[in-house]
Amino acid sequence: MLRKRKEPQVKKSVAQSLLRDMRGSATEKLALFEKLKTRGGFDGEDRRELLKVGRMLRTFAAMEKGYA
């Protein structure tokens, strides 16, 4: 009997979790992101991805301020 192969799980980064899975405004997420970044919470993460996430959060936070 053949066994069904398990699909390899894609590792979800801390940055992705911050953007997708956490509740709150972009401003709150940006503040948490900066706090975690200064404390070394993203050690081992891809530097380019962190820069991209930081830019994205800053853009979203600016959009929130502009439309509020």
N, C-alpha and C positions, 0 to 999 in steps of 0.2 A: 504494500500500500504506500502510495506517495504522500508525503507530508507537504502541507501547504507552507510555502516559504513566507516568512515574515518580511513585510516591507521595511526597509531600513528607515528609521525615524530621522527626520531632519532636525539637527540641533537648532533650537530656537535661541537666539541670542538674547542677552539681557536688554539690549536696546529695543529689539522687536517686542519683547514683553512689555516694556515701558510704554511703547506707542500704542499697542493694540489691546492689551489685557487690563490696563489700569484705568480706573475711572478718574474723571476730573478734567479741568480745562487744560488747554495747551500751556497756559502760564504756570499752572500748578505742576504740570509734568516737566516743564523746562526747569523750574526751581529744584525739583527732585533730581532731575538729570544732572544739573550742575553740582548739587550736593554730593551725589554718588560719585561723580567724576573726580571731585577734589579728594574724596576719601579713598579713592582707589577701587571703587566698586566695579569698574570695568576692566580691571587688569586681565590681560589675556584676550581681550576683544580686539577685533580688527580696527585699527586706528582710523582708516578711511570711512568705515561704517559709522564710527562714533562722530566723526566730523559731519557726515551726511545727516545723521539723526539730529545733531545739535542745530544745524542750519534749518532743518525741517521744523523743529520745535519753535525756533525763533520766528520763522515765517508764520506759522500758525498762531503764535502768541500775538504777533503784530496784526494779523488779520482780525483776531478777536478784539483787540483794542480799537481798531479802526471801525468795526461794525457795531460795537457796544453803545 
